[in-house]
Amino acid sequence: MATEHPLTPDQIVAYHRDGYVVVPGMMDADELAPALQEIAEDPSIRGRLATIHDGSEKTQHDYLGWVRHGDDWLGTATRLARVVEGAATLIGEPVYHFHSKIVQKPAGRSGRVVWHQDYGGWYQDGCLMPHMLTCLIALTPATQTSGCLHMLKGSHKMGRVDRIRDGDAYSNINPVRESGMLERFEDVAVELQPGDGVFFHGNVVHSSGDNSADYNRILMEMSYNGVSNAPVFDNQEHHAVKPMAIAADNSLRNGDFEGVFASTPLCDLNDPQDEGYTIFVRDSFPDLS
């Protein structure tokens, strides 16, 4: 199903040059409204929104995770033509849904997220190539005050950067290497209004600041992998290629979904046996090899 909102040639060039591209107004207020209303009415999102410490400074974020997709608002957003075809255009081959999350940076208690690449973790999952990206949609304003993402512009061209352990996280960069990156690459604050989107490469180095605003900063982050790049390691059934019926661009606007968080299976991030647990908690992962 062809999207009505394909990426422009300039946007494609910007993505490959900078490692990310902002797509203003990727979703409109009417499309976001059902999710925002449901979150306001049920802040725990069916008891699946979990607080996770994520970073060397004991960063505290609230996460909702999913690896499969139903016919509700959440699953339809995951399969939306403009998102999936945008990802395929940028990666250069057909894609499938790898995993996704809603990330809530709570007002007044979030902390910052250290500089990191996403592919470092996905490499641990057994993906051989960095043919992977994330499409991020802002559900609430993401500003420097509320802790927006920061990108090191062009840093994806370094390739994969090994993660190192410390007492709190396994997403850190060697501090000497990190210092060199911060000198070499421009630090860009990616400020977004609700509905704005960003596609960013799995190798682009990024972080986010503390939330000192008076509201929770909420982002939806949907990650996609090239079909040829499924993990080669065992115990990655949740990251295997999944059939995905592309949803028409007008599906959310027309209400062509059943419920908001009704049929997409939500990860239990308090259960180490849940298939999505290690997406968020990587303490048990071996060193990169």
C-alpha positions in Angstrom: 0.0 0.0 0.0 1.6 3.2 -1.1 1.9 6.1 1.3 0.3 9.4 0.6 3.2 11.1 2.4 6.5 9.8 1.0 9.8 11.3 2.1 11.1 14.0 -0.2 14.5 13.7 -2.0 15.9 16.4 0.4 14.7 14.5 3.4 16.4 11.3 2.2 19.6 13.2 1.5 19.5 14.7 5.0 19.0 11.4 6.7 22.0 9.8 5.0 24.1 12.9 5.6 23.2 13.6 9.2 22.0 10.2 10.5 18.5 11.5 11.2 15.8 13.6 9.6 12.9 15.5 11.2 9.5 15.2 9.6 7.3 18.0 10.8 3.6 17.2 11.3 4.1 13.5 10.7 0.9 12.8 12.6 -1.8 15.4 13.4 -3.7 16.2 16.6 -6.7 14.0 15.6 -4.5 11.0 15.1 -2.8 11.4 18.4 -5.9 12.2 20.4 -7.1 8.6 21.2 -3.7 7.7 22.6 -3.3 10.8 24.7 -6.8 10.4 26.1 -6.2 6.8 27.0 -3.0 7.7 28.7 -4.7 10.5 30.7 -7.5 8.1 31.8 -5.2 5.2 32.5 -1.7 6.5 33.3 -0.4 2.9 34.0 -1.6 1.8 30.6 -3.2 -1.5 31.7 -0.5 -1.9 34.4 2.2 -2.3 31.7 3.9 1.1 32.0 7.1 0.2 34.0 9.7 2.5 35.5 13.2 1.4 34.5 16.6 2.8 35.6 18.4 3.4 32.3 21.8 5.0 32.4 24.9 5.6 34.4 23.2 8.3 36.5 20.3 6.0 37.5 18.1 7.6 34.9 14.4 6.9 35.6 12.0 6.6 32.7 8.6 5.0 32.3 8.4 2.5 29.4 5.7 0.6 27.5 7.1 -2.0 25.1 5.7 -4.1 22.3 7.2 -6.5 19.7 4.0 -7.6 18.0 1.1 -5.6 16.7 -2.6 -5.9 16.7 -5.5 -4.0 15.2 -5.8 -1.4 17.9 -4.5 2.2 17.7 -1.0 1.1 18.9 -0.7 -1.7 16.3 -2.1 0.5 13.5 0.4 3.3 14.2 3.2 0.7 14.1 2.0 -0.5 10.6 1.1 3.0 9.2 2.2 3.3 5.6 4.0 6.6 6.0 6.1 5.1 8.8 6.8 1.7 7.3 7.5 2.9 3.8 9.6 5.8 5.1 11.7 3.3 7.0 12.0 1.0 3.9 13.1 4.0 1.7 15.8 5.0 4.1 17.1 1.5 4.9 16.9 0.6 1.2 14.9 -2.7 1.4 11.6 -4.0 2.7 11.4 -3.8 6.5 9.6 -5.4 9.4 8.7 -4.2 12.9 11.6 -5.0 15.2 10.3 -3.6 18.5 8.7 -0.4 19.8 8.3 1.6 23.0 6.5 4.5 24.5 9.0 6.5 26.6 7.7 8.8 29.2 10.3 11.1 30.8 8.5 12.1 34.0 8.5 15.7 35.1 11.0 16.3 37.8 12.4 12.8 38.2 13.7 11.6 34.9 17.5 12.3 34.8 19.4 12.3 31.6 20.2 9.5 29.2 23.9 9.0 28.4 25.3 9.2 24.9 24.8 5.9 23.1 24.0 4.1 19.8 21.0 1.8 19.4 22.7 -0.6 17.1 25.2 -1.6 19.9 22.3 -3.4 21.6 20.8 -4.7 18.3 24.2 -6.1 17.4 24.0 -8.0 20.7 20.7 -9.4 19.5 22.5 -10.9 16.5 21.8 -8.4 13.7 24.8 -8.5 11.4 24.2 -5.2 9.7 23.2 -1.7 10.9 20.3 -1.7 8.4 18.0 -0.5 11.2 16.3 2.7 12.3 13.8 4.2 14.6 10.8 6.4 13.7 10.0 8.6 16.7 6.8 10.5 17.1 6.4 13.2 19.8 3.1 12.8 21.8 3.8 15.8 24.0 6.2 18.7 23.3 9.9 17.7 23.4 12.0 20.7 24.2 15.3 21.3 25.8 13.3 22.1 29.0 11.4 18.8 28.9 14.4 16.7 27.8 14.3 16.4 24.0 16.7 14.1 22.2 20.2 15.4 21.2 21.9 14.0 18.1 25.6 14.0 17.2 25.1 15.1 13.6 26.8 12.7 11.2 28.0 10.3 13.9 26.4 7.3 12.3 29.3 7.4 9.8 31.6 6.1 12.5 29.9 2.7 12.3 29.2 0.7 15.5 30.8 1.9 18.7 31.4 -0.7 21.4 29.5 -0.3 24.6 31.3 -0.5 27.9 29.9 -1.6 31.3 29.7 0.4 34.5 27.8 -0.2 37.7 24.5 1.0 36.3 24.2 0.5 32.6 25.6 -1.2 29.5 25.1 1.5 27.0 28.1 3.7 27.7 30.8 4.9 25.4 34.5 5.0 26.4 34.9 8.5 27.9 37.9 9.4 25.9 36.2 8.3 22.7 33.0 10.2 23.8 35.0 13.4 24.4 36.4 13.1 20.9 33.0 12.6 19.4 31.7 15.7 21.2 34.5 17.7 19.7 34.1 16.3 16.2 30.3 16.2 15.8 27.7 18.9 16.2 25.4 18.4 19.2 21.9 19.2 17.8 18.9 19.5 20.1 15.9 17.9 18.3 13.0 19.9 19.6 9.6 18.6 18.5 5.9 19.6 18.8 3.2 16.9 19.2 2.9 15.0 15.9 6.4 15.8 14.7 8.5 12.8 13.7 12.1 11.8 13.4 13.7 8.9 11.6 17.1 8.2 13.0 19.8 5.7 12.1 20.7 2.8 14.4 24.3 4.1 14.6 23.7 7.8 15.2 24.9 8.7 18.7 22.2 10.4 20.8 21.2 11.3 24.3 18.5 13.2 26.1 18.4 15.7 29.0 16.5 15.9 32.3 12.8 17.0 32.2 12.4 20.2 34.2 9.1 21.1 32.6 5.8 20.8 34.4 4.5 17.9 32.2 5.7 14.4 31.2 7.6 14.3 27.9 6.1 11.3 26.0 7.6 9.9 22.8 6.6 6.9 20.7 9.6 5.1 19.3 9.0 2.4 16.6 12.1 0.5 15.4 12.4 -1.3 12.1 14.9 -3.8 10.6 15.7 -4.8 7.0 14.0 -8.1 6.2 17.5 -9.5 5.1 18.9 -8.6 8.5 17.0 -10.7 11.0 19.1 -11.8 14.0 21.3 -14.9 13.6 21.4 -15.6 17.4 19.1 -18.0 19.2 16.4 -16.8 21.6 15.4 -14.0 19.3 12.0 -15.2 18.1 10.5 -11.9 19.1 12.9 -10.1 16.7 12.3 -12.5 13.8 10.7 -11.3 10.7 6.9 -10.8 11.3 4.2 -10.5 8.7 2.9 -6.9 8.6 -0.2 -5.7 6.8 0.5 -2.1 6.0 -2.2 0.3 7.3 -3.5 3.0 5.1 -2.2 6.5 5.9 -5.8 7.6 6.9 -6.4 4.6 9.2 -5.9 6.6 12.4 -7.7 9.6 11.2 -10.7 7.6 10.1 -10.8 5.5 13.3 -10.1 2.2 11.5 -8.9 0.5 14.7 -10.3 -1.3 17.6 -9.4 0.3 20.9 -6.1 2.0 21.8 -4.1 -0.5 23.8 -6.6 -3.3 23.3 -5.0 -6.0 21.1 -1.3 -5.3 20.7 0.5 -7.5 23.3 2.2 -5.3 25.8 5.5 -6.5 27.3 5.7 -7.2 31.0 8.8 -5.3 31.9 8.8 -6.6 35.5 9.1 -10.2 34.3 12.5 -11.4 33.2 10.9 -14.2 31.4 8.9 -11.9 29.1 10.1 -12.0 25.5 10.6 -8.2 25.5 12.4 -7.9 28.9 15.9 -7.9 27.5 15.1 -5.0 25.1 15.0 -2.8 28.2 17.3 -4.6 30.7 20.6 -5.8 29.4 22.5 -6.6 32.6 22.7 -10.3 31.7 24.0 -9.8 28.1 27.6 -10.9 27.3 30.3 -8.5 26.2 30.2 -7.6 22.5 32.1 -10.0 20.2 
